[in-house]
């Protein structure tokens, strides 16, 4: 029996020796992956007098509280799980997974203090890299603050070409691959968080919110992101200088006076400063508490919150924190991690921590530092997956060979085996924070990010954030987590009502537009009636003496001028995107230039035919030497076209080079900068090309009017039946009088679109209705009088002119009028003049002059 027992002991010892040998052999054959973890062990921003823990004299920083040790402890468990090939929290850690099969890599971390400062982080990083006693690292995990990650990546990415994977740096500035070439992160960037906050505000129907942010890269960046991601929400921004309590007082006073009832607090300040700030916000200024909504970003943790003040604790209860979270209730791996937390062996993490920052066995039993706290659920989980990514990337690079010092440029940004993505993008694993994969910028893909609203509660005087709502990306909405009763600031059961929406008084044209359309129909209708009358009576001498073609041209000019009222009545009523504030609302801009084109061309087409007709009459009848003068209609039309082309030579460059734009100008705004009163108008800026163009055009038109007056004066002694000088003079004088009165009024009403529109359309109506009255009414009256008193003679005249027009068409078709036809025409007019009644004689007196005029205009 003794011999058998002895033999058994010998075999057992031999087996144990073989096990140790093979373990040593495996250890010797494994390839160490040395990397650094940048941890917020201390805070250099906390002065020694305010430090309630240990103060580090070598870095002049104060050691941070136990909650941050919990973050580091949670993350360092990834080293243990990877080295043991334990897939409990990361499925791909299993030895039989595709990535891990045959991989002999072993993670060896070195924890460095960032001092919550970029300067200290870079200093400690360089000291470690250049320390000959230390193994050369091939990767960096961290830092948690963007202010530290930015200078760190300039070193690791620029000088050493090694990857840096952050678990807490969320600044969008780090997206710039040129400045931060090797930066990656497992936590979503601030742009995604800002979008989630916007969705939350819209979900609770809050259109207005105040934003109180620290003046640093984090605060300034988040401010810009809220503006970019939240076009439907109007923000009132208040910035404060970190560490300057006088500035905080001034800004809190402004917040109180603004009347906002929802406040987003963006801060990276040290704990005591934020603690004091929150006390002032409640007790001195009343901007938080019952009846208010306080929303925190992830820069504020429970260590920033005041304790021991029951009243303030009640006021803060229900505070919301919108955070990207790795701790998802629906993630079975996280739930296992949560259940295993209190069974964690402290030695598994203490081996990597500084002596003054180690934890004891009771640490993992204390709920204040457990997985339900934000520091572990957010930063701890993301840091765990950042370390996991380093290990998995190392196995993807090569399963057995050493990792070179500079493997970023050689491998990470190179195409993977699939030939479509880089190696950096090819990694996908299932960790504590869900499915983790990266995009081309090194950001975690938005489709894999989880967001939750955590509600603050003080339990037994200890603050903690608890998940209360979950963001659903598929529906872009928030839903309350099952079993959670929502409580808001001050322990309120319901949200305070949102601020009422301010309705901007835009002074839209509305009723004035209808008035413009009515006047357009009236004036346009008159022009159509006059044109129809001239066409139907084109065979009577009353019409032919005034030249039917020119009458129709004048009528068309009036119709075009009347159409000016349509674009004048168009504003930015349908501008739902507010483009008119920047002069980019295309329909209104087009209307502005359309009114310019219609008014100016309408003027030329209306008045120039009158002027050229009068010029011809003056040339024919003011002819003392009785020279034969022939001025054809074709020549007159050419002259008219020259005048039109002059206007076009100004309008076309104006349209191309400096078109008039419609601008909505804010007159008054509320404290949010939301316009409460604004006006829209076609802007002619002083000194702009538009002013030059319009000045040249109106000067030319004034010259035309003056020239027309001169022609009217020179032809004042010519019989009215051959020219319309008297009536044209009346039209011109009326036009000038109306302009003289209206221009000062239009200038005074600048900025009052309704008044300005009414004045403009009345001016157009008065001016061009006067033209129609002066040109057409005398002819209508005379023709009506002649038809009533000499109906038979008028009918014979009309019949004969119809026959003559038919003969003219026939002669043109046969090559010209015969001499007998011409003789008949002359004898007809002579007989008509000799045999007509006294009224007809008066109408057709001086037959020789009439013949000369009629012959001349053929």
PyMOL commands that set and color helices and strands:
alter all, ss='L'
color gray80, all
select helices_A, chain A and resi 2-29+48-50+66-83+91-93+118-130+146-156+172-175+190-203+217-229+245-258+271-283+302-304+310-316+332-343+347-350+355-357+363-365+367-369+374-397+408-412+423-426+446-448+511-536+541-544+548-568+579-582+586-621+633-657+689-714+720-722+725-748+753-789+791-814+819-835+838-843+847-856
alter helices_A, ss='H'
color red, helices_A
select strands_A, chain A and resi 31-39+42-43+55-56+61-63+105-113+139-141+163-166+183-185+208-214+234-240+262-266+293-296+320-324+428-431+434-437+451-459+462-472+477-480+661-669+675-683
alter strands_A, ss='S'
color yellow, strands_A
deselect
rebuild
show_as cartoon
